[in-house]
Amino acid sequence: MKPPEEFPFPFPPYDIQKNFMKNLYSCLDNGSLGIFESPTGTGKSLSIICGAFKWLVDYEKHYKDSLEVQLKDFDNKLEEIKKEFKQDWFAEQTAEIKINSEKQVVQKKLDILKHREERKNKFKERLELENISKKKRFWKSKSVGEKQNDKKNKDEVSKDGLEDSIAERNDIDLLLEDFSLDSDSDDEETKEEEEAEVVKIFFCSRTHSQLTQFIGEVKRSPYVAEISLVPLASRQNYCINKAVKSLNHINLINDKCIQMQKKKTSSKEEKDLKRSKVATACPFNPGNQSLLVADIVTNVQDVEDIAVNAKNLNTCAYYASRKTLPDIQVILVPYNLVLHKSTRISSGINLKNNILIIDEAHNLLEAIENIHNAIITGRNILHCYSQITQYHKRFENLLSAKSVLYLSRLSFILKKFIQLLGGTTKSHHEDKIEKPKSEIYTISEFETVTDIYMINMFELTRFVNESKLMHKLRGYVEKYSGDLKVRPVVKKTGGVSAFLSSLQKKDDVVTENKQEENVPTEEIPSTPIMLINNFLQCLRGESKDGRIFVNQGSTIGQGTIKFMLLNPASRFHDIIQDARSVILAGGTMEPISEFKNQLFIGAGANPQRIVTYSCDHVVPKENILTRIVTQGPTKVTFEFNYNNRGNPELINELGRTLVRLCNIVPGGIVVFFSSYNYEATLYKGLENSDVIKEIQKKKKIFREPKLASDVNLVLQNYAKAIENPQSPQNGALLFSVVGGKLSEGLNFSDDLGRCVVVVGMPYPNTKSLELQEKMKYLNENVKQGAGNEYYENTCMKAVNQCIGRAVRHIADYSTVVLLDKRYSTKTKALPGWIQRSLETSNDFTAVVNDIDKFFINKKKKT
């Protein structure tokens, strides 16, 4: 199909938006792999929505019309056959059978489309009827039966605590599920093939909040009433069962939810359950899911809207959202649901012949690596070995021979891991290691060293998953030891406990509560077999694609075994092969060659299938002023490298620079540092030299918090200080961190960011063994020098994200100041729209004069 000249848009689009949509349309139609770069503030989200949705609507109409044309052609051929073979019935029947078989295939495809349209119309009709009686249902008093049902539900929910529910369950529930290596998934594949007939768009972004913003843009678009859309989120976001959600930990919530999805019981078992007064099923599942499904399919809603509607209907939003997938055209998902294969499959996400659009893709390579990395500690291993050994011993006579075999293999592996960390199965996690050492292995080397190379990891991890070993172990431990129950900790966590806690929480989406150091915290349990299984799954890849870092700690419990993925393309291969088209979109995608070589081509894509599109910023050149400053007010050279970190002379020069900028820049200034530690070091140095007091005469100072829960409050106060400055102050200054919570995804538009200052260059630590292995891998497998390019790109991509926070719309204006002489050799790595007004200056006074004139001119125009 040819891209249209005009695209439906909520307002007259910019030329760059028109070009973006046309290129995106062509890319989707040709089944290409696209890399699209559109600076933040140029309406990228709306361009994606209107370009992709327009193609989807056109494609569905074109596809349906082509199927109907094919059916007419088949009917015409059948008529011709009757005329041609009037005297030869055998030849006529033979030809008709062939044509009819081909016709049936086409008819089936058309029926799938029509069936989906019919279901959507029925959903709309049901909602219309529901709206008519809405007041009666929600505002009139409930019937006696409803009240009794509500009371029953509440009673079940209240009994659904972890301690009582599992404690009274029979031991038979703790036995492993049947497991067969010969089972196949033909039925599932058939279902997938049927669903794949209708093309869907999967839109993927990093965070829940970014997906919510995208839905807000969809509601602004002309397609809000034409496209069906659903956001897929975790149980933590969708669950309305208070007893389950109160666990406040995604792993616990998942485990508990799955435990509650019980198979149908016999009448005798049902009576036993009632007699024991144990609630085994969630009262909200299924509930009135058909109505919620109809509501989701016919109305564009975000996660919060769906959860609220689910609560009103007393039904499960998590399972209802997944039931909508056959009827949905656009599916919104966070990174981990798509990029991790097993999670993708378990979530019902089928990319076969569908479209995948990944937004905020500038860190996609790193995201894939982080999702597939895994780490286990000595304490995890000892804990898991103890659980499995006790479980095995208790139920050995009740388990199948196959289950006993795999439990024995699992115990053997854990024993070898413990030995690798310097201990034995009888060790305690606090036992000391005299001379800790560290080693790096490939997968094959690691399996040889640990003597586990003969064990089939595919079969073993499949056993863990299909036998529900994680859930059975949790139930067993909670019933017989209580070690993993949630309970308050009365003393400050430190040392090993704090270290383990930080590792367990690293990849979980949890709500961070503000805590002081001496305030008691809640211990978050985690089934160690889950961490072990994640690590074992990493051993199923090719040996060259990853490295395993074994670090013995001062104690056995502190030792770690970490898998680090070096080749993200190996985990992107299936996506490239299955999807009709994959689009990577971001504000700053340079260096684009990194995505081409290390991701697309590395995953087996044909280079001719790859297309790129990059556009300039909508903000005019005169609205941006960028300066690389090599020297401060007293001619001290700016080079914030590792050796100069604590240099008092350099810190004082930075202080003088910030004071001068605060005097001439109106509104808000955002200053980025390379790390939280460096920010703290410099702030303390500026405080000791009274620079902080001097700055506060002109700007109220704020600092980026380490807790995500504090970010909104800091930003609100920062905005208030700019909107209503207290004389003689003229705004506020915000100290932030490169790669922190304020460097990506947040807007400092208009007065919130009239100047962005980047102090130094945020290079990663060259002494890191992980970085050294990554660079070595790239030099050996991509090209010589690729490691150094990666090192440089890591730094400059982070800088570019910080710079992109300032200018957010066509009428916005801002200044960018890069404080480090090394930037003068990195100008080509900066975004094109920044380079338009970029100058390198050795004269700080000249820089101050330029910035002063810039704001004087802007003030005159307003």
C-alpha positions, 0 to 999 in steps of 0.5 A: 500500500502507498502511504497517504498524503495526509494522516488524521491528526489532532492538530496540523502536524509539523513537516517532520511529523508528516515525514515520520508517519509516511516513513513509518507507514512504508516500513510497516507495510514492507515488513521492515526493521526500522530505527526511528529517531525523533528528538523529545518534544517533537510529538514522537508518540502522536506520530507513532500512533497516527502513522501506525494506526492509520496503517493498521486500519488501511491494512485490515480494510485492504486485507478484508477486501482482498479476501472477498475478491479472492472468494469471488474469483473462486466462485467465478472459477467454479462457474467456468469449471461447470461450463468447461466440463459439462460432459465429464463429471469426474474431471468437473468434481476433481477440479471443484474439489481443488478450488473448494479446498483453496476457497475454504482456506480464504473463507476461514480467514475472512470468517475470523475477521467477521467473527471479531467484528461481530464480537466487538459489536456485541460488546458495544450492545452489551455496554449500551444496555449496561449503561441504561441500567447502570444507576439501578445496579450501582445506586439501588440497594442490593438484593438479599442474595447479593448481600449474602454473596458479598458477605461470603466474598468478604469472609473468604478474602479475610480468611485468605491470609498466608498463615491460615490458608496454607497451614490447614491444607492437606499435604497432598497439595504440596506434591509436585504436579505431573511432568512429561517431557513428551508433551507438545503444544500442538493445540496451542500452536493451532490457536496461535495460528488462528489468532495470527490471522489478524495483525496486531500492534504490540507497543512496548516501553520501559515503564508503567508510567510511560505506557500511561502517557502513551494511552493519554496520547491515544485518547487525544488522537483521531483513533480513540473510537476506532482502535481497541487497545489493552495495557498488559500489566502485572498482578501487582498493578491489576490485583484487587484482592486486598489480602493478596495485594497487601503482600506488597511484593511481586513474587509473593503476589504471583505465587499466591494468585497462582496457588488460588487458581485451583482445579475443580474439586469433587463434591466430597473434596468441596465438603472437606474444604467447607468443613475446614473453613479454608478459602482456596479460590479468589472470590474475584476470579472469574466474577463478572469478567465478560462485562469487564472484557466488553468494557476494555475492548470498546473503550481505551483505558489505562491500567488504573481505569481498568482496575477501578472498573474491575473493583466496581464489578468485583472481578479480576482485572489481570485475567480479564485483560488477557481474555481480551487479546483475541479481540484487541488490535493494539496491546501495550506491554512493558519491556520485560513481558516482550523481551524475555521469551518465557515471560512472553509465552506465559503472558500469551503474547504471540508476535508471529506476523505481528508488529512490535514497536519499542519506544524509548529504545535508546537503551534497548541493548542494555535492557535486554542484557539486564533482563537476562542477567541473573545472580545468586548468592551463597545464602540463596544456594544454602537456603535452597539446598536445605529446602529441597533436601527436607522436601525430598526426604519428607515426600520421597515415597509419594513422588514419582520416580521422575520427580525424585530423579530431577530433585536429586539432580537439582540437589547435586547442582546446588552442592557443586555451587556451594563448593565453588563458593568455598563451602560444603552442604553443612556450611552456615552462610556466616562461615568465614572464607580465609582467602576469597577469590574471583573467577570468570568462566564461559558457560561451558567452562563453568559447567566443566568446573562444577561437573554439571555438564552432563545434566540437561538444563532444558529438561531440568528447568522445564521440570521446575516450571511444570511441576510447580516446584517453586509454589510447592516448596513455598507451601511446604516451608510456610506450613512446616517452618514458617521461615519465609513468613512476612514479619517485622524485623526489630533491628537494623538490617546490615551486612549480608542481610542488607546486601541480599535484600538489595539483590532480591529487590533489584529487578522487582517493581515494588513501591519504595517507602520512605525509611530512615536508617534506624526505622524497623523495616519489613523483611521481604521473603523470596523463594530461593528456587526462583533465583536458582531457576533463573540462573539455570535458564541462563546456562541454556544459551550458547557458551560464547554469548555470556560470562559467569562471574564467581566471587567468593565473599568474606563469608559463604553467604556473601559469595555470588555467582552471576551470569552476564549476557554479552550478546543481546542479539541472541535473545532478540533472534526469535522476535526478529524471525517471528514479527512482521515488522520491528520498530525501534523509536527514541529521542536519541538513537545514535549511534544507529550502527550499534542497533544495526550491527549488534542487534538486528544483523547480530540476530540474523536479520537481512541488512536490506530489511533495515531502514532508518529515519532521523529528523531534526528538532522542531525548535528553531535554532535561535531557541537553543544555545549550547556551550562547551566550557573548558575553563572556569572564571579563574582559568582553572581547567575543567576536567572532572576525571577520576584523579580530580574528583576531590580536587578542592581547586576544581570544586571551588571553580565549579562553585564560582561557575554555578554562582555566575550562572544562577545570577543570569539564568531565570527560572530553573537550572538542572545540574547533572553529576556522574553519580550519586556519590560524586554529587554528594562529594561535590555538594559537601565541598561546595557547602564547606566553601560557602558556595551553597549559601551564595547560590541560595541567594539567587536559587533555592536548592534541591537534590535528587532523592535516592528513593523513587517515592520522594521524586514527585515531592521534590519535583513539586517543590522545585516547580513551586520555587520557580513559579513563586520565587521568594525574593531575592531568589529568581528560581531554583537549582536542582542537583541531579544524577546522570542515569538517575531518576530525573535524567530520563522520562521527565520533562523540564520544559519552559521555566523548569529547565532554562539551563541544563549543566552537565558536570564532567563525563559519566564514563563507566568504571574501567576497572569493572571486570564486567565492563572489561569482558563486554569490551573484550567480547565486542572486540573479538565478535563484532570488530576490532575497536568495538569495545572502545566505541561501546565505552564512549557510546555508553557515556555520550548516550547518557549525556544526550538523555540529560540534554534532552530534558530541557526543550520540550515543544516548539516555543520552548527555549533553553541553554546547555552548558557542558563543563569539561574540556573533553567534550570538545573532542566529542561534538559529533556524538551530540544530537544534531539539534544541539550541534546547530548552536554548539561552540567550544569556549576557553573564555568563561566571561564570553560564555556568560555574556552569550547566555546573558544576551540569549535570555535578554532577547527572549525576555524582549520577545515575550 
